[in-house]
Amino acid sequence: MRSHTSYLLRPGALLCALVLSACGSAPDSRPAGQTAAAVDFSGAWEVDYSESENIRDSFDVLLRELQRQAERQNRNMQQGGGTLSVGANSGSSLYALARMAEIVTEPQLLDISQSDTDITIKREGSFALYCEFFPGRLHRIASPLGNEVCGWDSHQLLFNISLPGGLSIYHRLTLGPQGERLQIATTLRSDQVSWPFTVDRVYRRYDPASSGIRCKQTLTRGRVCTTERPAP
């Protein structure tokens, strides 16, 4: 079997565990295993911000949902039912989850290599995702830093990472019908926050040798752009 460095051993994963170390264990959903790859994600990809969700907008969605939850909870208590959640959804927990979502979804460029037996997704300035394909079952990795499960769900590729301290990260990769559009839906869950943080990123194929404007979305400054040549 080919040697590799798992997501769980990368600095990014360790940072996830440290930032939300106060959390408990979070439930995760398991992808359904497939016997063979349904699509080929191979190639160089660059994020398309015009079609991608904004971190700040996603954070606002989270806050609105939590507000609705609080209002429902208050109504139930006034009617004599329900209990008050204590210790969840603090300002620091919300910001920590949003900041982690920003870190996890920050990579602008992807370099994907795929074969009949495995896939490696190199992410600019961040950790790589790796998955081996096994007939009829999922690829599972366990370490002191957490557990990772990946595999095919029909034409979609799923990664589910559960870290100590109650943080889970779920990626769902979908290739467009023409093979030129890659969508990565990323969901983060924490036991300190009662609603998941979800960010959809859309990537387009690009020529690594070309130059142009590079942008990134940040939680505090919004969209920031510079002109530079992408790294090979």
C-alpha positions in Angstrom: 0.0 0.0 0.0 1.3 3.4 -0.9 2.5 5.5 2.1 0.9 8.9 2.7 0.4 11.6 5.3 -3.3 11.5 6.5 -5.4 14.6 7.0 -5.4 13.7 10.7 -1.6 14.1 10.9 -1.6 17.5 9.2 -1.1 20.8 11.1 -4.5 22.0 10.0 -6.2 19.1 11.7 -4.2 19.6 14.9 -5.2 23.2 14.9 -8.9 22.3 14.6 -8.5 20.1 17.7 -6.8 22.9 19.7 -9.1 25.7 18.8 -12.3 24.0 19.9 -10.7 21.8 22.6 -13.5 22.6 25.1 -16.1 20.8 23.0 -17.5 17.3 23.5 -18.0 14.6 20.9 -20.3 15.6 17.9 -22.4 13.2 15.9 -21.3 12.5 12.4 -22.9 11.0 9.3 -21.2 8.1 7.4 -21.0 8.1 3.7 -22.2 5.1 1.8 -19.4 3.0 0.3 -19.2 2.3 -3.4 -17.1 -0.3 -5.3 -15.5 2.1 -7.8 -15.0 5.8 -8.5 -18.0 7.3 -10.3 -16.2 10.4 -11.6 -12.7 11.7 -12.2 -11.8 14.9 -10.2 -8.2 15.0 -11.5 -6.8 18.4 -12.5 -6.0 21.9 -11.4 -8.8 23.9 -9.9 -9.2 27.5 -8.7 -12.0 28.9 -6.5 -14.8 30.9 -8.2 -15.9 33.4 -5.7 -18.8 34.6 -7.9 -20.5 31.2 -7.2 -19.1 30.4 -3.8 -20.7 31.2 -0.5 -19.3 34.0 1.6 -18.0 33.1 5.1 -19.5 36.2 6.6 -22.9 35.5 5.0 -22.7 31.9 6.3 -22.0 33.3 9.7 -25.0 35.5 9.5 -27.1 32.5 8.5 -25.9 30.7 11.6 -26.7 33.6 13.9 -30.2 33.9 12.4 -30.9 30.2 12.9 -29.6 30.3 16.5 -31.9 33.3 17.1 -34.9 31.3 15.9 -33.9 28.4 18.1 -33.7 30.6 21.1 -37.1 32.1 20.4 -38.7 28.7 20.0 -37.0 27.6 23.3 -38.3 30.6 25.1 -41.9 30.0 23.9 -41.7 26.4 25.0 -40.5 27.4 28.4 -43.3 30.0 28.8 -45.8 27.3 27.9 -44.4 25.0 30.6 -42.4 22.7 28.4 -38.7 22.4 27.3 -35.5 23.1 29.1 -32.9 25.9 28.9 -29.6 24.9 27.3 -26.7 26.0 29.4 -23.2 26.7 28.1 -23.9 26.3 24.4 -23.8 29.0 21.7 -21.5 31.4 23.5 -20.0 34.2 21.5 -16.5 32.7 21.8 -17.8 29.3 20.6 -19.6 30.8 17.6 -16.5 32.8 16.6 -14.2 29.8 17.1 -16.5 27.7 14.8 -16.7 30.4 12.2 -12.9 31.0 12.3 -12.3 27.3 11.9 -14.7 27.2 8.9 -12.6 30.0 7.4 -9.4 28.1 7.9 -10.7 24.8 6.5 -12.3 26.4 3.4 -9.5 29.0 2.7 -7.5 27.2 0.0 -8.0 28.9 -3.4 -6.2 26.3 -5.5 -6.6 22.5 -5.7 -4.3 20.0 -7.4 -6.1 16.7 -7.6 -4.5 13.4 -8.6 -6.8 10.4 -9.0 -6.4 6.8 -10.0 -8.6 3.7 -9.9 -7.4 3.0 -6.3 -7.0 6.4 -4.6 -7.3 10.2 -4.7 -5.0 13.0 -3.4 -6.4 16.5 -3.1 -3.6 19.0 -2.5 -4.9 22.3 -1.1 -2.8 25.4 -1.5 -1.4 26.5 1.9 -3.3 23.9 3.8 -3.7 20.2 4.5 -4.3 17.5 1.8 -7.2 15.1 1.7 -6.4 11.5 0.8 -8.7 8.5 0.2 -8.1 5.0 -0.9 -10.9 3.2 -2.7 -11.9 -0.3 -1.4 -14.5 -2.4 -3.2 -17.7 -2.5 -1.1 -16.3 -0.6 1.9 -15.0 2.7 3.2 -11.5 4.0 3.8 -11.0 4.5 7.6 -8.1 6.0 9.4 -7.8 6.2 13.2 -5.2 8.0 15.2 -4.9 9.8 18.6 -5.9 13.0 16.8 -9.2 11.6 15.6 -11.0 9.4 13.0 -11.4 9.8 9.3 -13.8 8.1 6.9 -14.1 8.6 3.2 -15.7 7.0 0.2 -18.1 7.3 -2.7 -21.8 8.1 -2.4 -23.0 7.5 -6.0 -21.1 10.2 -8.0 -20.1 12.2 -5.0 -16.9 11.8 -2.9 -17.3 12.2 0.9 -14.8 12.9 3.7 -15.9 12.8 7.3 -13.4 13.8 10.0 -14.1 13.5 13.7 -11.6 15.2 16.0 -11.2 15.1 19.7 -13.0 17.9 21.6 -16.2 17.5 19.6 -15.3 19.0 16.3 -16.4 17.2 13.1 -15.7 18.3 9.5 -17.7 16.9 6.6 -16.7 17.5 2.9 -18.9 16.5 0.0 -17.4 16.9 -3.5 -19.6 17.0 -6.6 -18.4 17.4 -10.2 -20.6 19.3 -12.7 -22.1 17.6 -15.7 -19.5 19.1 -18.1 -16.5 18.3 -15.8 -15.5 22.0 -15.5 -17.2 22.9 -12.2 -16.3 21.3 -8.8 -18.5 22.0 -5.8 -17.2 21.3 -2.3 -19.8 21.6 0.4 -18.1 21.7 3.8 -20.0 21.4 7.1 -18.5 21.9 10.6 -20.2 20.7 13.8 -19.3 21.5 17.4 -20.9 20.4 20.7 -20.5 24.0 21.8 -22.8 25.2 19.0 -26.3 23.8 18.4 -26.3 24.4 14.6 -23.8 23.4 12.0 -21.7 25.9 10.0 -21.9 25.2 6.3 -19.9 26.7 3.4 -20.2 25.8 -0.3 -17.1 26.5 -2.4 -17.2 26.3 -6.2 -14.0 25.7 -8.2 -13.2 26.0 -11.9 -10.5 24.4 -13.9 -7.5 26.7 -14.6 -4.1 26.8 -16.1 -1.4 26.7 -13.4 1.0 28.7 -15.6 -1.3 31.6 -16.1 -1.3 34.8 -14.0 -4.2 36.9 -12.8 -6.0 38.4 -9.8 -6.1 36.3 -6.7 -8.8 36.8 -4.0 -9.8 35.4 -0.7 -12.8 35.7 1.6 -12.1 36.5 5.2 -14.5 36.7 8.2 -13.2 40.1 9.4 -12.2 41.9 6.1 -14.5 40.3 3.6 -13.1 39.8 0.1 -9.4 40.8 -0.4 -7.7 40.6 -3.8 -4.2 40.8 -5.1 -2.5 40.4 -8.5 0.0 37.6 -8.6 1.1 34.4 -10.4 -0.3 31.2 -8.9 2.3 28.9 -7.4 3.0 25.7 -9.4 
